[in-house]
Amino acid sequence: MVPISSLTVRQIRALLQCLAAKEGLEYDEIVGVYQRRGSKGAHESLGVCKDGAGPNYFCGNAPVFSAYVVDEKGKRIVYPPLP
């Protein structure tokens, strides 16, 4: 667990992309993520998506790495929907 105050949203997104790339992509696939959209070899396999009402993020098509807020005991915090 990482304290919520130690990472910005931008850093969380970059960290998820880094972990997913290291775990499951070949070098040419990593390069394709950084290529301009629409160019040959470009793809978005490291796209980070926000899920749900709370700050829950995941990376990739079959997410292995995710980030979400937990309490002091490690239990996931569920945010109530806004009225």
Residue, then its C-alpha position, 0 to 999 in steps of 0.5 A: m500500500v502507498p499513502i494516498s497523499s504521496l501520488t498524484v493522479r498523473q503519477i498513478r496513471a504513469l505507474l500503472q502503465c509502467l507496471a503493465a508494460k514491464e509485466g506483459l509487453e514486448y519492446d515494440e509493443i511499448v514503442g507502439v503505445y507512444q507512437r502518434r495515433g493513426s500511425k502504423g504500429a500505434h495502439e493503446s494497450l496501456g490506456v488507463c481507465k477510471d472505474g466507478a464513482g471512487p478513484n479506482y484506476f486500471c490499465g490495459n484490456a485485461p487489467v492485472f494492475s489497478a489502483y484504488v483507495v483503501d482504509e488503514k486496514g487495507k479494506r477498499i473504500v466505496y464512495p456513495p453516489l452523488p444525488 
